[in-house]
Amino acid sequence: MLDARGPWHYRSWEPLVVPGEIHGGGGTGFVPVFDWLAECRLRPDLLLCFTDAEGDFRQRQPDFPVIWLVKGRAPVPWGERIQLND
């Protein structure tokens, strides 16, 4: 069974398989994913975050692109924001 917490690693030729259910509810800490990437010395081509944008953000923008797919009205401090609902 796939762990819903991630991180998920895929190569460009591998199919993307995600868990059937992912639960959430606000108060997300966004800092740990950036810390983990730095600790592992990883620089993704793109980081894609599905979120309600309710949580704690890293103070400065990373040196790779970040796209926030947001359901809700909370702002994001940097990166590209795509609104998923009205």
Order of alpha helices (4+ residues) and beta strands (2+ residues): beta-alpha-beta-beta-beta-beta
